């Protein structure tokens, strides 16, 4: 898969994204937010996220993980390390 230009789903700045093969969603590369994955359900909720996730994303990156943001109706928003074995 090739990167395509897109606005970052978190901060709305110019970024790139690639579609994920494994779990549905995209891998974003943003100059402000860094690299992260976002599931399709979380993308639909992205407008309500704002900057609240930045500290969690930064913390996971400090430990060498690429963050993945997911959403489900039972648990709400979830940030966890991404499975990078399947791009």
Residue, then its C-alpha position, 0 to 999 in steps of 0.5 A: x500500500x502506498x501513502x496518500x495525503x490526508x489531514x490528521x484525524x486528531x489535529x487536522x494538520x497535513x499528514x499521510x495515511x496508509x490503509x491497514x491490511x490487518x485490523x481495519x483502519x489506517x496508519x497515519x504519519x503526522x508531523x505534529x502527532x507522530x505515527x499512529x494507527x486508527x481503526x475505522x470506528x475510531x475515525x467516525x468518533x475522531x471529531x470528539x477526541x480533540x487533543x485529549x489523547x496526545x499524552x497517551x500517544x506520546x507515552x506509548x511512543x516513548x516506550x517504542x510502540x506505535x499507538x493504535x486508537x480503537x473505539x467500541x460502544x461498550x468500552x469507548x475509546x481505547x489506546x493500545x500498542x499496535x500489532x506492527x507485524x501486520x501492516 
